[in-house]
Amino acid sequence: MTEIKRDVAKRLRTAIENSGLTYKDLEDRTGIPLSTIQRYATAGAKRFPVERLTKLASTLDVTPAWLLGLVPDPMDVAPSNIMDIPTGKRIPLYAAIGAGAAKIADDYIEGYIDVDGKADFAVRVEGDSMAPTILNGDIILVRQACDVDDNDIAVILKDDSAVCKRIHHIPHAIVCMSDNEAYDPFILKDAKILGKVVGLHREF
């Protein structure tokens, strides 16, 4: 039994106790067998699929990140690496990509912007999967990096397109989280991180 499994099981038990729901209630609401939920809560299950973790988190009114022990509080917190965009150095601005997916290539450059800092490129975001931290139309500044710290927001290559997500490391993979709870987390193995989001510009 690993420390991670024990922590997830403890958090699940805490969430169940705080919710006032029974294991039978959870079975009825999620469709997950009662005996399976009990194994999750006692760290007796070999696997805890992301889709089931997400269902339980939603039913128990906590976030998947909290259940996984990736954040200290049931509500996700904004990363400390987000700041306003300064002025100075000129970097390429890639066209609206979607907090979902985008191409990072010369053909998608819509212009250049002046910044002051260590950003290497900027991306205009389209979509709401990273709201409320990053909104539709925001410009994110990205510093090229092959790895980031847990809870940082990064641009990751997924199926030949780039996605902007909050990152958490697990053994041999990373969990990609949206700040908008309407979007499910997903796990990437052998993921290629393109860079860390180090700045944000919002036009009003």
C-alpha positions as CSV (number, residue, x, y, z in Angstrom):
1,M,0.0,0.0,0.0
2,T,1.6,3.3,-1.1
3,E,1.5,6.5,0.8
4,I,-0.4,8.1,-2.1
5,K,-3.1,5.5,-2.0
6,R,-3.4,5.9,1.8
7,D,-3.7,9.7,1.4
8,V,-6.4,9.4,-1.3
9,A,-8.3,6.9,0.7
10,K,-8.2,9.1,3.8
11,R,-9.4,12.2,1.8
12,L,-12.2,10.1,0.3
13,R,-13.3,9.0,3.7
14,T,-13.2,12.6,5.0
15,A,-15.2,13.8,2.0
16,I,-17.8,11.1,2.5
17,E,-18.2,11.9,6.3
18,N,-18.5,15.6,5.6
19,S,-21.1,15.0,2.9
20,G,-23.5,13.1,5.1
21,L,-23.9,10.5,2.3
22,T,-23.7,6.8,2.8
23,Y,-21.8,4.4,0.5
24,K,-25.2,3.3,-0.9
25,D,-26.1,6.9,-1.7
26,L,-22.8,7.2,-3.6
27,E,-23.5,4.0,-5.5
28,D,-26.9,5.3,-6.5
29,R,-25.6,8.7,-7.6
30,T,-22.4,7.6,-9.4
31,G,-23.2,4.1,-10.6
32,I,-20.0,2.9,-9.0
33,P,-20.5,-0.4,-7.1
34,L,-20.7,0.1,-3.3
35,S,-18.0,-2.5,-2.7
36,T,-15.7,-0.7,-5.1
37,I,-16.2,2.6,-3.3
38,Q,-15.4,0.9,-0.1
39,R,-12.1,-0.5,-1.6
40,Y,-11.2,3.0,-2.7
41,A,-11.9,4.4,0.8
42,T,-9.7,1.7,2.4
43,A,-6.9,1.9,-0.2
44,G,-7.7,-1.7,-1.2
45,A,-8.3,-1.1,-4.9
46,K,-5.4,-1.7,-7.3
47,R,-6.6,1.1,-9.6
48,F,-8.7,4.3,-9.2
49,P,-9.7,5.4,-12.7
50,V,-9.8,9.2,-13.3
51,E,-13.4,9.1,-14.6
52,R,-14.5,7.4,-11.3
53,L,-12.5,9.7,-9.2
54,T,-14.1,12.7,-11.0
55,K,-17.6,11.3,-10.5
56,L,-17.0,10.8,-6.8
57,A,-15.4,14.3,-6.4
58,S,-18.3,16.0,-8.1
59,T,-20.9,14.1,-6.0
60,L,-19.0,14.9,-2.8
61,D,-18.5,18.5,-3.7
62,V,-14.7,18.5,-3.7
63,T,-12.3,18.7,-6.6
64,P,-10.4,15.8,-8.1
65,A,-7.1,17.6,-7.3
66,W,-8.0,17.7,-3.6
67,L,-8.9,14.0,-3.6
68,L,-5.6,13.2,-5.2
69,G,-3.8,15.2,-2.5
70,L,-2.5,17.7,-5.1
71,V,-3.9,20.8,-3.3
72,P,-4.2,21.4,0.4
73,D,-7.8,22.7,0.3
74,P,-10.9,21.3,-1.4
75,M,-11.0,24.3,-3.7
76,D,-8.2,24.8,-6.3
77,V,-6.0,27.7,-5.6
78,A,-4.6,30.1,-8.2
79,P,-0.9,29.5,-9.0
80,S,1.6,32.1,-7.7
81,N,3.3,32.3,-11.1
82,I,0.5,34.3,-12.8
83,M,1.2,38.0,-13.0
84,D,0.4,41.0,-15.3
85,I,2.2,41.4,-18.6
86,P,5.1,43.9,-18.5
87,T,6.7,45.7,-21.5
88,G,10.2,45.5,-23.1
89,K,11.4,42.4,-24.9
90,R,9.7,41.4,-28.2
91,I,8.3,37.8,-28.5
92,P,5.9,36.1,-31.0
93,L,2.2,36.0,-30.2
94,Y,0.4,32.9,-31.5
95,A,-3.2,33.1,-32.6
96,A,-6.1,32.1,-30.5
97,I,-5.5,28.5,-29.6
98,G,-8.2,27.6,-27.1
99,A,-7.4,26.6,-23.5
100,G,-8.1,23.2,-25.1
101,A,-5.8,22.8,-28.1
102,A,-3.6,24.8,-30.5
103,K,-0.7,24.6,-32.9
104,I,2.5,26.3,-31.9
105,A,4.1,26.9,-35.2
106,D,5.2,29.9,-37.3
107,D,2.1,29.7,-39.5
108,Y,0.0,30.6,-36.4
109,I,1.9,33.7,-35.4
110,E,-0.5,36.7,-35.4
111,G,2.1,39.3,-34.4
112,Y,4.7,40.2,-31.9
113,I,4.4,41.9,-28.4
114,D,6.9,43.6,-26.2
115,V,7.4,42.2,-22.8
116,D,9.9,42.5,-20.0
117,G,11.0,39.3,-18.4
118,K,11.9,35.7,-19.3
119,A,8.9,34.8,-21.5
120,D,9.8,33.3,-24.9
121,F,6.4,33.4,-26.6
122,A,2.8,34.4,-26.0
123,V,-0.5,32.7,-26.8
124,R,-4.0,34.2,-27.1
125,V,-6.4,31.8,-25.3
126,E,-9.8,30.9,-26.5
127,G,-12.2,29.0,-24.3
128,D,-13.1,28.7,-20.7
129,S,-11.5,25.5,-19.5
130,M,-8.9,27.4,-17.4
131,A,-11.4,30.0,-16.0
132,P,-11.5,31.8,-13.7
133,T,-7.7,32.0,-13.7
134,I,-7.4,32.4,-17.4
135,L,-10.3,33.7,-19.4
136,N,-11.3,33.7,-23.1
137,G,-9.2,36.2,-25.0
138,D,-6.4,36.4,-22.4
139,I,-2.8,36.5,-23.5
140,I,-0.5,34.1,-21.6
141,L,3.2,34.5,-21.6
142,V,5.2,31.3,-21.7
143,R,8.8,30.6,-20.8
144,Q,10.2,27.5,-22.6
145,A,10.8,24.7,-20.1
146,C,10.8,20.9,-20.3
147,D,9.3,20.6,-16.8
148,V,7.4,22.6,-14.2
149,D,6.5,22.4,-10.6
150,D,3.3,21.0,-9.3
151,N,0.4,23.4,-9.5
152,D,2.1,25.5,-12.2
153,I,0.1,26.2,-15.3
154,A,1.9,25.0,-18.4
155,V,1.6,24.5,-22.2
156,I,1.8,20.8,-23.0
157,L,1.9,19.0,-26.3
158,K,-1.1,16.6,-26.6
159,D,-1.8,14.8,-29.9
160,D,0.3,17.2,-31.9
161,S,-1.5,20.2,-30.4
162,A,-0.8,22.3,-27.4
163,V,-3.0,22.6,-24.4
164,C,-2.9,24.9,-21.4
165,K,-3.4,23.1,-18.1
166,R,-2.4,23.1,-14.5
167,I,0.2,20.3,-13.9
168,H,0.6,17.7,-11.1
169,H,3.1,15.0,-11.3
170,I,2.4,11.3,-10.5
171,P,4.7,8.4,-11.1
172,H,5.5,8.0,-14.8
173,A,2.9,10.6,-15.9
174,I,1.3,14.0,-15.2
175,V,-2.2,14.9,-14.3
176,C,-3.6,17.8,-16.5
177,M,-6.2,19.8,-14.6
178,S,-8.5,22.5,-15.8
179,D,-9.4,25.3,-13.3
180,N,-13.0,25.1,-14.6
181,E,-14.6,22.2,-12.8
182,A,-16.8,21.5,-15.8
183,Y,-13.8,19.9,-17.5
184,D,-12.5,16.6,-16.4
185,P,-8.8,16.1,-15.7
186,F,-6.7,13.7,-17.8
187,I,-3.5,11.9,-17.5
188,L,-0.6,12.0,-20.0
189,K,2.3,9.6,-20.1
190,D,5.5,10.6,-21.8
191,A,4.1,14.2,-22.0
192,K,6.1,16.9,-23.6
193,I,5.9,20.2,-21.7
194,L,6.6,23.2,-24.0
195,G,6.8,25.8,-21.3
196,K,5.6,27.4,-18.1
197,V,3.0,30.2,-18.0
198,V,4.8,33.1,-16.3
199,G,2.5,36.0,-17.2
200,L,-1.0,37.1,-18.1
201,H,-2.5,40.0,-19.9
202,R,-6.3,40.7,-19.8
203,E,-7.8,43.3,-22.1
204,F,-10.9,45.1,-20.7
